[in-house]
Amino acid sequence: MARHFVITADGGSRGNPGKAAYGAVVYENDKLVKEVGAFIGIASNNVAEYEGLIAGLRAVNEIDAAATILVKMDSKLVVEQMSGRWKVKHPDMKSLVKKAFASHDPKLVSYQWIPREENSHADSILNDVLDSQI
């Protein structure tokens, strides 16, 4: 039976663009499996959101490339673009979408928008990373 994971991911920048980072959390059966976070330099908030998604997808792919994934994010832009409901117009976003699709089989991934307060774990990781850069 295929494994199933849930990813919560977030990205943020201080200034837009500004110093940016992401955080992603991977769960399996409601158990924490992995946390990832990184500073990405000067970037927009949307770029940081996509980088968080990509990091989470890659983390699951390393564990089980055949797993199904539910991604929960508070970025309406990322959720709608990755679900195919909104067009991707900006060239930088197009390359990030391609990176995300290449990170785990897109047929195995679904997306759900969540309110910001339900994404506090991933948000705290990215803010810890940004705080360490000051």
N, CA, C and O atoms as a Tinker XYZ file with bonds, in Angstrom:
   536  protein
     1  N      0.835000   -1.185000    0.000000    73     2
     2  CA     0.000000    0.000000    0.000000    64     1     3
     3  C      0.883000    1.252000    0.000000    63     2     4     5
     4  O      1.891000    1.319000    0.703000    81     3
     5  N      0.487000    2.219000   -0.789000    73     3     6
     6  CA     1.280000    3.438000   -0.922000    64     5     7
     7  C      1.264000    4.249000    0.374000    63     6     8     9
     8  O      0.254000    4.316000    1.074000    81     7
     9  N      2.383000    4.848000    0.664000    73     7    10
    10  CA     2.477000    5.729000    1.824000    64     9    11
    11  C      1.859000    7.080000    1.472000    63    10    12    13
    12  O      1.828000    7.477000    0.307000    81    11
    13  N      1.371000    7.776000    2.487000    73    11    14
    14  CA     0.771000    9.089000    2.296000    64    13    15
    15  C      1.384000   10.070000    3.292000    63    14    16    17
    16  O      1.501000    9.783000    4.483000    81    15
    17  N      1.768000   11.219000    2.780000    73    15    18
    18  CA     2.381000   12.252000    3.599000    64    17    19
    19  C      1.578000   13.548000    3.490000    63    18    20    21
    20  O      0.881000   13.786000    2.504000    81    19
    21  N      1.694000   14.367000    4.514000    73    19    22
    22  CA     1.145000   15.722000    4.502000    64    21    23
    23  C      2.315000   16.675000    4.688000    63    22    24    25
    24  O      3.148000   16.494000    5.576000    81    23
    25  N      2.361000   17.682000    3.844000    73    23    26
    26  CA     3.387000   18.727000    3.944000    64    25    27
    27  C      2.695000   20.036000    4.281000    63    26    28    29
    28  O      1.695000   20.393000    3.658000    81    27
    29  N      3.224000   20.751000    5.263000    73    27    30
    30  CA     2.874000   22.155000    5.435000    64    29    31
    31  C      4.133000   22.934000    5.080000    63    30    32    33
    32  O      5.231000   22.598000    5.522000    81    31
    33  N      3.961000   23.968000    4.284000    73    31    34
    34  CA     5.117000   24.744000    3.838000    64    33    35
    35  C      4.771000   26.224000    3.871000    63    34    36    37
    36  O      3.616000   26.617000    3.709000    81    35
    37  N      5.801000   27.033000    4.086000    73    35    38
    38  CA     5.619000   28.479000    4.137000    64    37    39
    39  C      6.905000   29.143000    3.684000    63    38    40    41
    40  O      7.994000   28.582000    3.805000    81    39
    41  N      6.759000   30.323000    3.171000    73    39    42
    42  CA     7.910000   31.124000    2.776000    64    41    43
    43  C      7.629000   32.560000    3.130000    63    42    44    45
    44  O      6.474000   32.983000    3.185000    81    43
    45  N      8.674000   33.302000    3.367000    73    43    46
    46  CA     8.475000   34.696000    3.708000    64    45    47
    47  C      9.718000   35.518000    3.461000    63    46    48    49
    48  O     10.831000   35.001000    3.374000    81    47
    49  N      9.495000   36.816000    3.352000    73    47    50
    50  CA    10.625000   37.727000    3.176000    64    49    51
    51  C     10.397000   38.946000    4.050000    63    50    52    53
    52  O      9.262000   39.347000    4.305000    81    51
    53  N     11.477000   39.516000    4.496000    73    51    54
    54  CA    11.416000   40.754000    5.275000    64    53    55
    55  C     11.780000   41.872000    4.320000    63    54    56    57
    56  O     12.950000   42.150000    4.057000    81    55
    57  N     10.726000   42.505000    3.808000    73    55    58
    58  CA    10.802000   43.378000    2.653000    64    57    59
    59  C     10.347000   42.520000    1.489000    63    58    60    61
    60  O     10.443000   41.295000    1.558000    81    59
    61  N      9.858000   43.125000    0.431000    73    59    62
    62  CA     9.369000   42.315000   -0.684000    64    61    63
    63  C      9.774000   42.950000   -2.004000    63    62    64    65
    64  O      9.023000   43.769000   -2.534000    81    63
    65  N     10.937000   42.602000   -2.557000    73    63    66
    66  CA    11.821000   41.531000   -2.078000    64    65    67
    67  C     12.659000   41.975000   -0.882000    63    66    68    69
    68  O     12.817000   43.161000   -0.592000    81    67
    69  N     13.184000   40.962000   -0.210000    73    67    70
    70  CA    14.025000   41.192000    0.953000    64    69    71
    71  C     14.663000   39.889000    1.364000    63    70    72    73
    72  O     14.607000   38.902000    0.630000    81    71
    73  N     15.276000   39.881000    2.549000    73    71    74
    74  CA    15.861000   38.634000    3.050000    64    73    75
    75  C     14.737000   37.609000    3.159000    63    74    76    77
    76  O     13.706000   37.866000    3.779000    81    75
    77  N     14.949000   36.446000    2.549000    73    75    78
    78  CA    13.870000   35.461000    2.441000    64    77    79
    79  C     14.308000   34.083000    2.901000    63    78    80    81
    80  O     15.483000   33.722000    2.832000    81    79
    81  N     13.324000   33.320000    3.375000    73    79    82
    82  CA    13.563000   31.957000    3.839000    64    81    83
    83  C     12.281000   31.159000    3.684000    63    82    84    85
    84  O     11.212000   31.699000    3.400000    81    83
    85  N     12.426000   29.852000    3.881000    73    83    86
    86  CA    11.250000   28.988000    3.867000    64    85    87
    87  C     11.330000   27.992000    5.017000    63    86    88    89
    88  O     12.381000   27.774000    5.621000    81    87
    89  N     10.184000   27.404000    5.289000    73    87    90
    90  CA    10.090000   26.311000    6.238000    64    89    91
    91  C      9.104000   25.295000    5.693000    63    90    92    93
    92  O      8.104000   25.666000    5.078000    81    91
    93  N      9.376000   24.024000    5.913000    73    91    94
    94  CA     8.455000   22.968000    5.493000    64    93    95
    95  C      8.484000   21.856000    6.532000    63    94    96    97
    96  O      9.526000   21.547000    7.111000    81    95
    97  N      7.321000   21.268000    6.754000    73    95    98
    98  CA     7.177000   20.211000    7.740000    64    97    99
    99  C      6.490000   19.027000    7.056000    63    98   100   101
   100  O      5.492000   19.195000    6.356000    81    99
   101  N      7.038000   17.834000    7.270000    73    99   102
   102  CA     6.499000   16.620000    6.665000    64   101   103
   103  C      5.934000   15.729000    7.767000    63   102   104   105
   104  O      6.588000   15.462000    8.775000    81   103
   105  N      4.703000   15.279000    7.545000    73   103   106
   106  CA     4.023000   14.382000    8.486000    64   105   107
   107  C      3.611000   13.094000    7.768000    63   106   108   109
   108  O      3.294000   13.106000    6.579000    81   107
   109  N      3.621000   12.001000    8.502000    73   107   110
   110  CA     3.048000   10.747000    8.036000    64   109   111
   111  C      2.220000   10.188000    9.181000    63   110   112   113
   112  O      2.732000    9.996000   10.284000    81   111
   113  N      0.950000    9.927000    8.928000    73   111   114
   114  CA     0.037000    9.448000    9.975000    64   113   115
   115  C      0.052000   10.375000   11.194000    63   114   116   117
   116  O      0.095000    9.915000   12.335000    81   115
   117  N      0.015000   11.663000   10.941000    73   115   118
   118  CA     0.009000   12.695000   11.992000    64   117   119
   119  C      1.282000   12.733000   12.832000    63   118   120   121
   120  O      1.317000   13.405000   13.863000    81   119
   121  N      2.323000   12.028000   12.413000    73   119   122
   122  CA     3.597000   12.053000   13.124000    64   121   123
   123  C      4.602000   12.889000   12.345000    63   122   124   125
   124  O      4.714000   12.766000   11.125000    81   123
   125  N      5.324000   13.732000   13.052000    73   123   126
   126  CA     6.364000   14.552000   12.439000    64   125   127
   127  C      7.471000   13.654000   11.905000    63   126   128   129
   128  O      8.038000   12.846000   12.641000    81   127
   129  N      7.773000   13.803000   10.616000    73   127   130
   130  CA     8.822000   13.007000    9.977000    64   129   131
   131  C     10.068000   13.841000    9.717000    63   130   132   133
   132  O     11.188000   13.374000    9.920000    81   131
   133  N      9.868000   15.085000    9.263000    73   131   134
   134  CA    11.023000   15.910000    8.905000    64   133   135
   135  C     10.642000   17.388000    8.921000    63   134   136   137
   136  O      9.518000   17.763000    8.587000    81   135
   137  N     11.602000   18.208000    9.314000    73   135   138
   138  CA    11.484000   19.664000    9.231000    64   137   139
   139  C     12.647000   20.162000    8.390000    63   138   140   141
   140  O     13.780000   19.709000    8.553000    81   139
   141  N     12.364000   21.089000    7.496000    73   139   142
   142  CA    13.428000   21.706000    6.707000    64   141   143
   143  C     13.196000   23.210000    6.656000    63   142   144   145
   144  O     12.058000   23.681000    6.650000    81   143
   145  N     14.278000   23.939000    6.619000    73   143   146
   146  CA    14.205000   25.382000    6.500000    64   145   147
   147  C     15.534000   25.896000    5.999000    63   146   148   149
   148  O     16.585000   25.327000    6.296000    81   147
   149  N     15.485000   26.983000    5.231000    73   147   150
   150  CA    16.737000   27.538000    4.712000    64   149   151
   151  C     16.556000   29.004000    4.324000    63   150   152   153
   152  O     15.469000   29.447000    3.955000    81   151
   153  N     17.637000   29.717000    4.419000    73   151   154
   154  CA    17.728000   31.091000    3.942000    64   153   155
   155  C     17.988000   31.032000    2.444000    63   154   156   157
   156  O     18.830000   30.251000    1.999000    81   155
   157  N     17.290000   31.835000    1.663000    73   155   158
   158  CA    17.477000   31.789000    0.201000    64   157   159
   159  C     18.017000   33.094000   -0.372000    63   158   160   161
   160  O     18.077000   33.257000   -1.590000    81   159
   161  N     18.410000   34.026000    0.497000    73   159   162
   162  CA    18.959000   35.287000    0.013000    64   161   163
   163  C     17.871000   36.327000   -0.148000    63   162   164   165
   164  O     16.875000   36.316000    0.576000    81   163
   165  N     18.061000   37.221000   -1.092000    73   163   166
   166  CA    17.077000   38.270000   -1.355000    64   165   167
   167  C     16.091000   37.726000   -2.390000    63   166   168   169
   168  O     16.472000   37.350000   -3.498000    81   167
   169  N     14.832000   37.694000   -2.005000    73   167   170
   170  CA    13.796000   37.155000   -2.897000    64   169   171
   171  C     12.444000   37.711000   -2.483000    63   170   172   173
   172  O     12.297000   38.303000   -1.414000    81   171
   173  N     11.467000   37.511000   -3.346000    73   171   174
   174  CA    10.102000   37.918000   -3.026000    64   173   175
   175  C      9.450000   36.874000   -2.133000    63   174   176   177
   176  O      9.925000   35.744000   -2.021000    81   175
   177  N      8.364000   37.269000   -1.507000    73   175   178
   178  CA     7.597000   36.364000   -0.677000    64   177   179
   179  C      7.112000   35.164000   -1.503000    63   178   180   181
   180  O      7.149000   34.031000   -1.024000    81   179
   181  N      6.660000   35.406000   -2.736000    73   179   182
   182  CA     6.145000   34.312000   -3.566000    64   181   183
   183  C      7.242000   33.314000   -3.933000    63   182   184   185
   184  O      6.999000   32.107000   -3.949000    81   183
   185  N      8.425000   33.798000   -4.223000    73   183   186
   186  CA     9.546000   32.897000   -4.504000    64   185   187
   187  C      9.836000   32.041000   -3.275000    63   186   188   189
   188  O     10.059000   30.837000   -3.399000    81   187
   189  N      9.835000   32.648000   -2.102000    73   187   190
   190  CA    10.092000   31.910000   -0.864000    64   189   191
   191  C      9.010000   30.850000   -0.625000    63   190   192   193
   192  O      9.317000   29.745000   -0.178000    81   191
   193  N      7.753000   31.177000   -0.916000    73   191   194
   194  CA     6.663000   30.203000   -0.768000    64   193   195
   195  C      6.924000   28.985000   -1.661000    63   194   196   197
   196  O      6.803000   27.845000   -1.212000    81   195
   197  N      7.279000   29.230000   -2.918000    73   195   198
   198  CA     7.563000   28.126000   -3.840000    64   197   199
   199  C      8.765000   27.308000   -3.386000    63   198   200   201
   200  O      8.753000   26.081000   -3.488000    81   199
   201  N      9.798000   27.971000   -2.887000    73   199   202
   202  CA    10.981000   27.240000   -2.419000    64   201   203
   203  C     10.637000   26.340000   -1.229000    63   202   204   205
   204  O     11.192000   25.248000   -1.102000    81   203
   205  N      9.730000   26.785000   -0.360000    73   203   206
   206  CA     9.272000   25.944000    0.738000    64   205   207
   207  C      8.531000   24.715000    0.229000    63   206   208   209
   208  O      8.741000   23.604000    0.717000    81   207
   209  N      7.667000   24.922000   -0.751000    73   207   210
   210  CA     6.959000   23.795000   -1.369000    64   209   211
   211  C      7.944000   22.797000   -1.962000    63   210   212   213
   212  O      7.842000   21.595000   -1.713000    81   211
   213  N      8.888000   23.288000   -2.738000    73   211   214
   214  CA     9.874000   22.418000   -3.404000    64   213   215
   215  C     10.678000   21.628000   -2.373000    63   214   216   217
   216  O     10.914000   20.433000   -2.552000    81   215
   217  N     11.096000   22.285000   -1.306000    73   215   218
   218  CA    11.864000   21.594000   -0.256000    64   217   219
   219  C     11.030000   20.470000    0.373000    63   218   220   221
   220  O     11.540000   19.376000    0.612000    81   219
   221  N      9.761000   20.740000    0.636000    73   219   222
   222  CA     8.896000   19.715000    1.210000    64   221   223
   223  C      8.683000   18.543000    0.262000    63   222   224   225
   224  O      8.740000   17.386000    0.678000    81   223
   225  N      8.438000   18.842000   -1.012000    73   223   226
   226  CA     8.252000   17.777000   -2.000000    64   225   227
   227  C      9.508000   16.925000   -2.140000    63   226   228   229
   228  O      9.426000   15.699000   -2.228000    81   227
   229  N     10.658000   17.569000   -2.161000    73   227   230
   230  CA    11.922000   16.827000   -2.273000    64   229   231
   231  C     12.157000   15.952000   -1.046000    63   230   232   233
   232  O     12.657000   14.833000   -1.165000    81   231
   233  N     11.800000   16.455000    0.120000    73   231   234
   234  CA    11.983000   15.682000    1.353000    64   233   235
   235  C     11.156000   14.399000    1.300000    63   234   236   237
   236  O     11.648000   13.330000    1.662000    81   235
   237  N      9.908000   14.498000    0.852000    73   235   238
   238  CA     9.078000   13.299000    0.743000    64   237   239
   239  C      9.614000   12.388000   -0.348000    63   238   240   241
   240  O      9.659000   11.171000   -0.169000    81   239
   241  N     10.018000   12.952000   -1.467000    73   239   242
   242  CA    10.520000   12.144000   -2.578000    64   241   243
   243  C     11.726000   11.317000   -2.164000    63   242   244   245
   244  O     11.883000   10.182000   -2.616000    81   243
   245  N     12.579000   11.869000   -1.310000    73   243   246
   246  CA    13.740000   11.121000   -0.814000    64   245   247
   247  C     13.310000    9.946000    0.067000    63   246   248   249
   248  O     13.988000    8.919000    0.109000    81   247
   249  N     12.194000   10.095000    0.765000    73   247   250
   250  CA    11.687000    9.033000    1.639000    64   249   251
   251  C     10.989000    7.952000    0.813000    63   250   252   253
   252  O     11.242000    6.761000    0.997000    81   251
   253  N     10.103000    8.377000   -0.106000    73   251   254
   254  CA     9.320000    7.427000   -0.906000    64   253   255
   255  C      8.814000    8.135000   -2.158000    63   254   256   257
   256  O      7.865000    8.918000   -2.099000    81   255
   257  N      9.451000    7.855000   -3.287000    73   255   258
   258  CA     9.099000    8.512000   -4.548000    64   257   259
   259  C      7.719000    8.119000   -5.062000    63   258   260   261
   260  O      7.197000    8.768000   -5.968000    81   259
   261  N      7.120000    7.077000   -4.507000    73   259   262
   262  CA     5.790000    6.629000   -4.952000    64   261   263
   263  C      4.673000    7.077000   -4.006000    63   262   264   265
   264  O      3.511000    6.722000   -4.206000    81   263
   265  N      5.015000    7.838000   -2.998000    73   263   266
   266  CA     4.031000    8.259000   -1.998000    64   265   267
   267  C      3.076000    9.307000   -2.554000    63   266   268   269
   268  O      3.426000   10.085000   -3.441000    81   267
   269  N      1.854000    9.308000   -2.008000    73   267   270
   270  CA     0.940000   10.402000   -2.284000    64   269   271
   271  C      1.172000   11.490000   -1.247000    63   270   272   273
   272  O      1.615000   11.219000   -0.131000    81   271
   273  N      0.866000   12.726000   -1.634000    73   271   274
   274  CA     1.138000   13.874000   -0.771000    64   273   275
   275  C     -0.042000   14.836000   -0.811000    63   274   276   277
   276  O     -0.593000   15.121000   -1.874000    81   275
   277  N     -0.417000   15.330000    0.361000    73   275   278
   278  CA    -1.325000   16.466000    0.461000    64   277   279
   279  C     -0.487000   17.635000    0.952000    63   278   280   281
   280  O      0.097000   17.582000    2.034000    81   279
   281  N     -0.433000   18.687000    0.152000    73   279   282
   282  CA     0.298000   19.900000    0.520000    64   281   283
   283  C     -0.704000   20.904000    1.056000    63   282   284   285
   284  O     -1.708000   21.199000    0.408000    81   283
   285  N     -0.429000   21.428000    2.243000    73   283   286
   286  CA    -1.267000   22.454000    2.855000    64   285   287
   287  C     -0.434000   23.715000    2.998000    63   286   288   289
   288  O      0.611000   23.723000    3.649000    81   287
   289  N     -0.924000   24.791000    2.371000    73   287   290
   290  CA    -0.195000   26.055000    2.415000    64   289   291
   291  C     -1.164000   27.214000    2.588000    63   290   292   293
   292  O     -2.332000   27.127000    2.211000    81   291
   293  N     -0.658000   28.302000    3.167000    73   291   294
   294  CA    -1.482000   29.503000    3.296000    64   293   295
   295  C     -1.276000   30.467000    2.131000    63   294   296   297
   296  O     -1.810000   31.576000    2.146000    81   295
   297  N     -0.513000   30.059000    1.131000    73   295   298
   298  CA    -0.323000   30.869000   -0.072000    64   297   299
   299  C     -1.374000   30.476000   -1.101000    63   298   300   301
   300  O     -1.274000   29.426000   -1.736000    81   299
   301  N     -2.367000   31.316000   -1.256000    73   299   302
   302  CA    -3.421000   31.062000   -2.249000    64   301   303
   303  C     -2.799000   30.985000   -3.649000    63   302   304   305
   304  O     -3.201000   30.154000   -4.463000    81   303
   305  N     -1.828000   31.846000   -3.923000    73   303   306
   306  CA    -1.178000   31.847000   -5.233000    64   305   307
   307  C     -0.569000   30.490000   -5.551000    63   306   308   309
   308  O     -0.837000   29.932000   -6.615000    81   307
   309  N      0.239000   29.954000   -4.659000    73   307   310
   310  CA     0.902000   28.672000   -4.908000    64   309   311
   311  C     -0.127000   27.552000   -5.037000    63   310   312   313
   312  O     -0.052000   26.749000   -5.967000    81   311
   313  N     -1.081000   27.492000   -4.119000    73   311   314
   314  CA    -2.088000   26.426000   -4.153000    64   313   315
   315  C     -2.874000   26.464000   -5.456000    63   314   316   317
   316  O     -3.072000   25.426000   -6.088000    81   315
   317  N     -3.324000   27.644000   -5.866000    73   315   318
   318  CA    -4.136000   27.752000   -7.087000    64   317   319
   319  C     -3.316000   27.497000   -8.350000    63   318   320   321
   320  O     -3.800000   26.853000   -9.282000    81   319
   321  N     -2.083000   27.993000   -8.390000    73   319   322
   322  CA    -1.235000   27.755000   -9.566000    64   321   323
   323  C     -0.854000   26.286000   -9.677000    63   322   324   325
   324  O     -0.923000   25.713000  -10.764000    81   323
   325  N     -0.454000   25.672000   -8.577000    73   323   326
   326  CA    -0.032000   24.267000   -8.627000    64   325   327
   327  C     -1.215000   23.330000   -8.884000    63   326   328   329
   328  O     -1.033000   22.231000   -9.408000    81   327
   329  N     -2.422000   23.760000   -8.518000    73   327   330
   330  CA    -3.626000   22.960000   -8.786000    64   329   331
   331  C     -4.120000   23.153000  -10.214000    63   330   332   333
   332  O     -5.026000   22.448000  -10.659000    81   331
   333  N     -3.523000   24.115000  -10.941000    73   331   334
   334  CA    -3.906000   24.351000  -12.327000    64   333   335
   335  C     -5.108000   25.257000  -12.501000    63   334   336   337
   336  O     -5.623000   25.390000  -13.612000    81   335
   337  N     -5.563000   25.876000  -11.437000    73   335   338
   338  CA    -6.739000   26.744000  -11.533000    64   337   339
   339  C     -6.375000   28.178000  -11.904000    63   338   340   341
   340  O     -7.204000   28.905000  -12.453000    81   339
   341  N     -5.137000   28.591000  -11.608000    73   339   342
   342  CA    -4.681000   29.926000  -11.988000    64   341   343
   343  C     -3.504000   29.770000  -12.941000    63   342   344   345
   344  O     -2.679000   28.871000  -12.782000    81   343
   345  N     -3.435000   30.652000  -13.927000    73   343   346
   346  CA    -2.317000   30.640000  -14.859000    64   345   347
   347  C     -1.059000   31.174000  -14.190000    63   346   348   349
   348  O     -1.111000   32.003000  -13.281000    81   347
   349  N      0.059000   30.675000  -14.669000    73   347   350
   350  CA     1.362000   31.155000  -14.198000    64   349   351
   351  C      1.907000   32.046000  -15.299000    63   350   352   353
   352  O      2.233000   31.572000  -16.387000    81   351
   353  N      2.004000   33.332000  -15.016000    73   351   354
   354  CA     2.414000   34.288000  -16.045000    64   353   355
   355  C      3.859000   34.763000  -15.889000    63   354   356   357
   356  O      4.560000   34.957000  -16.882000    81   355
   357  N      4.298000   34.947000  -14.664000    73   355   358
   358  CA     5.631000   35.504000  -14.418000    64   357   359
   359  C      6.700000   34.457000  -14.730000    63   358   360   361
   360  O      6.590000   33.314000  -14.285000    81   359
   361  N      7.739000   34.836000  -15.495000    73   359   362
   362  CA     8.789000   33.865000  -15.859000    64   361   363
   363  C      9.468000   33.198000  -14.659000    63   362   364   365
   364  O      9.766000   32.005000  -14.707000    81   363
   365  N      9.717000   33.957000  -13.583000    73   363   366
   366  CA    10.341000   33.366000  -12.392000    64   365   367
   367  C      9.429000   32.311000  -11.774000    63   366   368   369
   368  O      9.895000   31.267000  -11.317000    81   367
   369  N      8.131000   32.590000  -11.762000    73   367   370
   370  CA     7.174000   31.626000  -11.189000    64   369   371
   371  C      7.087000   30.378000  -12.077000    63   370   372   373
   372  O      6.949000   29.266000  -11.570000    81   371
   373  N      7.168000   30.561000  -13.396000    73   371   374
   374  CA     7.116000   29.411000  -14.308000    64   373   375
   375  C      8.266000   28.440000  -14.024000    63   374   376   377
   376  O      8.068000   27.225000  -14.016000    81   375
   377  N      9.452000   28.970000  -13.795000    73   375   378
   378  CA    10.597000   28.088000  -13.533000    64   377   379
   379  C     10.440000   27.390000  -12.178000    63   378   380   381
   380  O     10.848000   26.238000  -12.028000    81   379
   381  N      9.856000   28.074000  -11.199000    73   379   382
   382  CA     9.633000   27.451000   -9.894000    64   381   383
   383  C      8.555000   26.370000   -9.971000    63   382   384   385
   384  O      8.662000   25.340000   -9.307000    81   383
   385  N      7.525000   26.599000  -10.772000    73   383   386
   386  CA     6.487000   25.580000  -10.971000    64   385   387
   387  C      7.113000   24.332000  -11.603000    63   386   388   389
   388  O      6.808000   23.210000  -11.199000    81   387
   389  N      7.980000   24.527000  -12.584000    73   387   390
   390  CA     8.665000   23.385000  -13.215000    64   389   391
   391  C      9.511000   22.627000  -12.195000    63   390   392   393
   392  O      9.523000   21.396000  -12.182000    81   391
   393  N     10.217000   23.369000  -11.343000    73   391   394
   394  CA    11.021000   22.730000  -10.287000    64   393   395
   395  C     10.132000   21.927000   -9.343000    63   394   396   397
   396  O     10.491000   20.822000   -8.936000    81   395
   397  N      8.978000   22.478000   -8.998000    73   395   398
   398  CA     8.056000   21.779000   -8.088000    64   397   399
   399  C      7.534000   20.505000   -8.747000    63   398   400   401
   400  O      7.500000   19.447000   -8.118000    81   399
   401  N      7.132000   20.603000  -10.004000    73   399   402
   402  CA     6.638000   19.420000  -10.716000    64   401   403
   403  C      7.719000   18.348000  -10.840000    63   402   404   405
   404  O      7.415000   17.156000  -10.835000    81   403
   405  N      8.971000   18.768000  -10.949000    73   403   406
   406  CA    10.079000   17.816000  -11.078000    64   405   407
   407  C     10.487000   17.212000   -9.726000    63   406   408   409
   408  O     11.228000   16.230000   -9.692000    81   407
   409  N     10.018000   17.783000   -8.627000    73   407   410
   410  CA    10.432000   17.347000   -7.297000    64   409   411
   411  C      9.704000   16.103000   -6.811000    63   410   412   413
   412  O     10.229000   15.360000   -5.982000    81   411
   413  N      8.496000   15.870000   -7.323000    73   411   414
   414  CA     7.710000   14.675000   -6.985000    64   413   415
   415  C      6.639000   14.554000   -8.058000    63   414   416   417
   416  O      6.130000   15.567000   -8.540000    81   415
   417  N      6.291000   13.340000   -8.436000    73   415   418
   418  CA     5.306000   13.112000   -9.493000    64   417   419
   419  C      4.044000   13.934000   -9.217000    63   418   420   421
   420  O      3.361000   13.689000   -8.223000    81   419
   421  N      3.724000   14.904000  -10.079000    73   419   422
   422  CA     2.579000   15.775000   -9.817000    64   421   423
   423  C      1.238000   15.040000   -9.742000    63   422   424   425
   424  O      0.292000   15.546000   -9.139000    81   423
   425  N      1.148000   13.870000  -10.339000    73   423   426
   426  CA    -0.097000   13.095000  -10.262000    64   425   427
   427  C     -0.336000   12.553000   -8.851000    63   426   428   429
   428  O     -1.451000   12.146000   -8.523000    81   427
   429  N      0.694000   12.546000   -8.028000    73   427   430
   430  CA     0.596000   12.025000   -6.669000    64   429   431
   431  C      0.406000   13.119000   -5.619000    63   430   432   433
   432  O      0.360000   12.837000   -4.421000    81   431
   433  N      0.294000   14.376000   -6.079000    73   431   434
   434  CA     0.256000   15.512000   -5.157000    64   433   435
   435  C     -1.053000   16.281000   -5.311000    63   434   436   437
   436  O     -1.481000   16.589000   -6.423000    81   435
   437  N     -1.678000   16.585000   -4.182000    73   435   438
   438  CA    -2.846000   17.462000   -4.186000    64   437   439
   439  C     -2.564000   18.631000   -3.243000    63   438   440   441
   440  O     -1.679000   18.567000   -2.390000    81   439
   441  N     -3.345000   19.701000   -3.422000    73   439   442
   442  CA    -3.087000   20.950000   -2.707000    64   441   443
   443  C     -4.338000   21.440000   -1.996000    63   442   444   445
   444  O     -5.458000   21.305000   -2.489000    81   443
   445  N     -4.109000   22.012000   -0.820000    73   443   446
   446  CA    -5.208000   22.571000   -0.034000    64   445   447
   447  C     -4.749000   23.887000    0.588000    63   446   448   449
   448  O     -3.684000   23.959000    1.202000    81   447
   449  N     -5.566000   24.922000    0.421000    73   447   450
   450  CA    -5.272000   26.186000    1.080000    64   449   451
   451  C     -5.709000   26.081000    2.535000    63   450   452   453
   452  O     -6.768000   25.531000    2.836000    81   451
   453  N     -4.885000   26.612000    3.436000    73   451   454
   454  CA    -5.229000   26.672000    4.854000    64   453   455
   455  C     -5.016000   28.095000    5.359000    63   454   456   457
   456  O     -4.190000   28.825000    4.811000    81   455
   457  N     -5.745000   28.498000    6.392000    73   455   458
   458  CA    -5.507000   29.825000    6.979000    64   457   459
   459  C     -4.113000   29.900000    7.604000    63   458   460   461
   460  O     -3.556000   28.891000    8.038000    81   459
   461  N     -3.573000   31.091000    7.640000    73   459   462
   462  CA    -2.217000   31.303000    8.163000    64   461   463
   463  C     -2.019000   30.690000    9.555000    63   462   464   465
   464  O     -0.964000   30.122000    9.836000    81   463
   465  N     -3.020000   30.801000   10.416000    73   463   466
   466  CA    -2.868000   30.286000   11.785000    64   465   467
   467  C     -2.734000   28.768000   11.836000    63   466   468   469
   468  O     -2.270000   28.228000   12.840000    81   467
   469  N     -3.129000   28.072000   10.776000    73   467   470
   470  CA    -2.958000   26.612000   10.726000    64   469   471
   471  C     -1.592000   26.208000   10.143000    63   470   472   473
   472  O     -1.293000   25.023000    9.990000    81   471
   473  N     -0.788000   27.206000    9.828000    73   471   474
   474  CA     0.521000   26.943000    9.235000    64   473   475
   475  C      1.638000   27.457000   10.136000    63   474   476   477
   476  O      2.704000   27.839000    9.653000    81   475
   477  N      1.397000   27.467000   11.423000    73   475   478
   478  CA     2.335000   28.110000   12.350000    64   477   479
   479  C      3.661000   27.356000   12.491000    63   478   480   481
   480  O      4.691000   27.981000   12.741000    81   479
   481  N      3.659000   26.038000   12.337000    73   479   482
   482  CA     4.903000   25.280000   12.491000    64   481   483
   483  C      5.898000   25.650000   11.381000    63   482   484   485
   484  O      7.050000   25.981000   11.661000    81   483
   485  N      5.449000   25.590000   10.125000    73   483   486
   486  CA     6.326000   25.954000    9.006000    64   485   487
   487  C      6.734000   27.426000    9.103000    63   486   488   489
   488  O      7.880000   27.776000    8.818000    81   487
   489  N      5.796000   28.282000    9.507000    73   487   490
   490  CA     6.082000   29.707000    9.661000    64   489   491
   491  C      7.146000   29.943000   10.726000    63   490   492   493
   492  O      8.020000   30.792000   10.549000    81   491
   493  N      7.082000   29.199000   11.830000    73   491   494
   494  CA     8.076000   29.400000   12.885000    64   493   495
   495  C      9.469000   28.967000   12.425000    63   494   496   497
   496  O     10.468000   29.562000   12.828000    81   495
   497  N      9.536000   27.939000   11.588000    73   495   498
   498  CA    10.841000   27.506000   11.059000    64   497   499
   499  C     11.449000   28.609000   10.204000    63   498   500   501
   500  O     12.616000   28.959000   10.383000    81   499
   501  N     10.668000   29.161000    9.275000    73   499   502
   502  CA    11.226000   30.192000    8.397000    64   501   503
   503  C     11.604000   31.433000    9.189000    63   502   504   505
   504  O     12.607000   32.074000    8.878000    81   503
   505  N     10.824000   31.788000   10.204000    73   503   506
   506  CA    11.180000   32.968000   11.008000    64   505   507
   507  C     12.409000   32.732000   11.856000    63   506   508   509
   508  O     13.195000   33.656000   12.064000    81   507
   509  N     12.600000   31.515000   12.353000    73   507   510
   510  CA    13.848000   31.181000   13.057000    64   509   511
   511  C     15.046000   31.344000   12.133000    63   510   512   513
   512  O     16.082000   31.879000   12.529000    81   511
   513  N     14.893000   30.875000   10.891000    73   511   514
   514  CA    15.978000   31.004000    9.907000    64   513   515
   515  C     16.255000   32.486000    9.643000    63   514   516   517
   516  O     17.413000   32.902000    9.634000    81   515
   517  N     15.209000   33.285000    9.427000    73   515   518
   518  CA    15.412000   34.704000    9.155000    64   517   519
   519  C     16.026000   35.412000   10.368000    63   518   520   521
   520  O     16.901000   36.264000   10.212000    81   519
   521  N     15.573000   35.065000   11.556000    73   519   522
   522  CA    16.133000   35.687000   12.776000    64   521   523
   523  C     17.618000   35.389000   12.913000    63   522   524   525
   524  O     18.371000   36.216000   13.427000    81   523
   525  N     18.042000   34.231000   12.464000    73   523   526
   526  CA    19.459000   33.853000   12.578000    64   525   527
   527  C     20.333000   34.614000   11.569000    63   526   528   529
   528  O     21.559000   34.602000   11.677000    81   527
   529  N     19.707000   35.268000   10.602000    73   527   530
   530  CA    20.458000   36.012000    9.584000    64   529   531
   531  C     20.762000   37.446000    9.994000    63   530   532   533
   532  O     21.535000   38.131000    9.323000    81   531
   533  N     20.173000   37.899000   11.070000    73   531   534
   534  CA    20.319000   39.302000   11.473000    64   533   535
   535  C     21.580000   39.504000   12.283000    63   534   536
   536  O     21.868000   40.623000   12.709000    81   535
